[in-house]
């Protein structure tokens, strides 16, 4: 993005920031850094984030509640009101306490606001919270909150396929990172990789079971999990109990080294919006096997630059076929490379933040 003297005051609000292990945290941080070249950027989010010096940052303490996959900052009412009042534009990445306050104050003060629809909150709560008698009530509240936020924001930016009139559609292109992945990992084994949160909705356990079904003697397939989350221990235990060879790489914001040395990337996630990790895997030159949810089907074309599936039962046959066909892996990887772009994901989100969604 072009450097120029800052003339606009931009407030970016996110209820999650690194070291939280999720894509929204990285989007908020990296786009804030990019936009700080063009504007006076104030980033507000949970305390403890590692923010570059070019970005002004206000940290908010977390609430003493939540789950390992759902972190909530305290509702910092005065801080948010003052930050919105000082801004020309407001960009909101989450509908937690901070994001909702920012949208409310921006509407009250007639400030331009952009809301990114990174999550389907009713679905996220359904997977992220335990089922209790009040679960239906929580889901109804989440649905009403989303409708309110859509009306409160000046513009709503959502992924392709989101069924709602009035949204601006942001179609992300995979970023180009590396050449195509090697056919094997050097000793004849095929490494299957996953990157991201290990939580219920990501269904990493479904990938473990599919690997076990596709290679029951465990002679060929290896699984590499790059990430962390509430279901990590249970997933590793499942792999051990089935005999699936698994390697765990702790969460990091630069996973390319761990991904690029794999041969296949699989995401069995049951809910997605943009699916940042799938886009990154394409950019690493990996053949993709992905559940057809969210925006994934707009950039993974079945049997062209990846393979798509709908049900858990369809995953194992696809894995077995692709693991046994190095030519198919190379063909899909080459097409994945051809579909990628020189623009980073952060560049694309930064442009959309200023109104360049397409």
N, C-alpha and C positions, 0 to 999 in steps of 0.2 A: 504494500500500500504506500502511496505517495506521502512523503514527509512534508509538512508545512506547519506554519505557526498556528498554535492552538487558538481557535476563535469560538468554539462551541463548548458549552458545559454539558457533559454527558454523565448521567448517573446509571450505573449498572448494578442491579440487585439480584442476588442469588442466595437461596437458603442452603446451598451446598457449595463448598470450595475445596480444592486440594488441601489436605491429604485425603478427603473423602474419595473413595474409589468408585467414581462414576463419571460418565461422559459429560453431564451437565456442568459439573464442577470445573472440568478442563475447558469447556466452551467459554464459560464466564470469565475464567482467568486469562486465557490466551487472547480472546477477543478484546478484553480490556487493555491488554498490553499493546495489541495492534492499533486499536483506536486511540490510544494515548499519543500516537504520532500525529493525529489529526484534530484532537480535541482535548480539553481539560477533563480527564476521566476520574470519577469518584466511584470506587467499587465498595459495595457494602455486602457483607456476608459473615459467616460464622468466624469467630476468633480462631487464630492459629494458622491461617493460610499463609503460604509463602508467596508474597506478592512482589513483583519487580518494582524498583524504586521510581519508575516513571508513572506509576499508578497510585493515586491517593486512595487509601484503604481504611475503612472503619470496620473493626471486628466486633461482633455481637456474641455474647456468651450463649451457650446452648441451654435449652430447657432440660431439666432433669428427668425427661421422659423420652420415649421413642423406642425404636428397635434398632438392631445392628444395621438395617438397610434403610432406615428412615430417621434422619437427624433433623431436629427442629431448633432453630435459634429462638431466643426470647423475643417477644414482640417489642422492639425498640421504637416506641411510638414517636418520641421527641426527635430521636436521631433521624428517623426516616422522614418525618415532616420537614425538618430543617434541610436535609439533603435534597428532597424534591423541590423545595422552595428555591434552592440555589441553582437548580439545573435547568437547562433548556429542553432537554429530552431525557426520558426515562426508559430504560430497557430492563425488562423483568424476565428472568429465566426460570423461576419456580413460583408455585402458588402456595408456598408455606407462609408463615407469619410475616416475614419481611416482604415477600413479593406482593401479598394482598394489601399490606399497609401502603406500599409504594403506589400500587394501582389506585387505591382509594384516594390518597393525597394528590396524585397527579390529576385525577378526575376533578377533585374539589378545587384545585388550583388552576385548572384549564391548561395543564402541561401535556405536551405530546408524549404518548407512551406506546411502547411496543412490547407485546407479550409473545414469547416463544412457547409454542405448544410442544414441549419436549416429552410430556407424559400424558397418558390417559389415566387420570387420577383414580377414578372408581376401580379400574382394573388393577392399578398398582396397589391400592389399599386392599383389594380382595386377596392378592397374593402376599402382601407384605405384613398384614396384621392377622393374628389368630382369629378364627371364627368364634364369635360369642353371640349371645342373644341380641346385642346392639349392633351387630355388623350391618344388617340392612339399613339401619338408621344412619350409620357412618357413611355408607355408600350413597344414600340420598343426599346427605350433606355435601359430599364430594361433587356430586353431579350439579347441585345448585351453585356450589362455589365456582365450578367451571363456567356455568352459564353467566353468573355475575361477572366473572373476570373477562369473558368475551365481550360483554357489554361495556365494561369499564375502560378497557384499553382502546386507544385510538386505532391501532392496527394489531391484528393477530397473525403471526407467521406460523404456519403449520406444515407438516410434511405432506407430500403427495398422498392422496388416498384418504385424507381425513374428511369425513362426511359432514361438512357444515358450510353453509353459504357465508360469504363475507370474509373467509380466510384468505390470506395471501399465501400462495403455495411456494415453498422453497424446495427446489429439487437439487439435492447435493450430488456433486460428481466425485467419484473416488479420487483421492490424491495419489500421485505417482511417487512411490518411495524407492523401489528396488527392482532388480531384474526378477524373472520368474524363479520360483522355488526349485530346489534340486529334486530330482525324481525320487531319490530315497535319502535317508539320513546318513548314508555312508556304510552301513552294515546290513543293508537289505531291508531294514525296518521302515515302515511308513508312519510318520508322526502326525497325529491329528491334533490340531491346536484349537483352543478356545481362549478368548480374551474378554475380560469384563467382570462384573459382579457375579458372585456365585450365590444366587438367591433363588427363591422358589419360582419366580416367574421366568427366570433364565433357563430353567429345566436342564441344567448341566448333567443331572442324573440320567436324563433320557439319552444323552450322548454316551455316557458310560455303559448303559445297558445295550445300546446299539452297537458299540464297539465289541462288547462281549458276544453279541449274537452274530456279528459279521466275522469275527475271528475267535471262535470258541476255544481254540487251543493256544491262543495268545502268542502265536509265532510271528506275526507280521505287524500288527497295529500297536502303536504306543500313543498314549494320550498326554498332552501337555496343557495344563490349566494355568493361564496367566491372569491372576487376579485374586480377589479375596471377597468374603461375604459371609452372611449368616449360615449358609448351607455348605461351606467349604469342608468342615470336619465330617459332616454326614456324607458328602460326596466322595471324599477320600476313603472313608470307611467302606462305602459301597464298592468302590473300585477294588479295594483290598480284598473284600469278601468274595468278589467275583473273579479275582485273579487278574484283573486288567492292569497292565503296567502303566503307572501314572507318575508324572513329574509335575510338581507345583512350583511355579515362579511367582513370588509375591507381586502384588499390584505395583505398577510403575506407570508414570505418565508418558514414557517412551518405550513401548513394548515391541518395537520393530525387530530388534535382534532376536527376541524369543519367537516371534512369529515367522520371520523370514527363513529360519532353518527348518521349519515344518514343511510338510508336503500337502496337507489338506486342512482347510479351516471349516469348522462346523459350528453353527449356532442353531440351537433348538428352542430358542426363546419363544415363549407363548405370547408375549406382547412386546411390541417395539414401536417406535416412531421413526426416527431417522436411521437408527442402528449404526452408530458411529464406528463400533468395533468391526462390523462387517465391511464398511467402507475402507477402513484402515487395512484390513486383511487383503482386500482386492488390490490396494495400492502396494502391498508387499509381494504381489505376484503369486498369490495362493489360489488354487482352485477352491471354489466355495460350495458348500452344501448348507442351505439355509431354509428354515421354515418360512413359508410365504406369508409374512405378517408385516404390518406397517408399510414403510416405503421400500422395503427390500426388493419387492417384485418390480420396482421401477428401474433398478440398476443391475439386478441379477437376472439375466435372461436364461431361462432353462435350457440346458444343453448347448449354450453358446459361450457364456463366461462363468457358468456355475450350474448347480443343480438345485431345484426347489422341491420342497415336500410340504405336506399339510398335516399328516398324522405321525405320531411316534413310530408306528409300525412301518412306515415307508422309509425311515432313516437307515436302518441296518442294511437293506438290499442296495441302497445307493452307496453306502460306505464300502460294502464288499466289492461292488463293481468298480468303483473308482480306485480303491486300494490295489486292485489286481490289474489295472490298466494304466501303465506309466504314460503311454501315448495320449490317453484321454486327459490325464492330469496336465500334461504339457500343453495340450491344445486349449484347455479351459484357462490355464494360467496365462497363456499368450493372449487370449481374448480379453482376460481381465486387465492385463497391462494396456491393451489397446483402448480400453474403455476408460482409462484413468486420465487425470488432468494434472497440469503443473501447479494448479492453485491448491493451496492447503485447505483443509476443512475450516481452520480458523479464519482464513481470508474470506471464505464464502459466508461464514456467519457474521463476520465484521461488516461485510457489504450489506447483508440483509438487515443488520441492526440500524443502518442508516437509510434504509428504504429501497435497497436494490434487490429485493427478492424477485425471483423470476419463476 
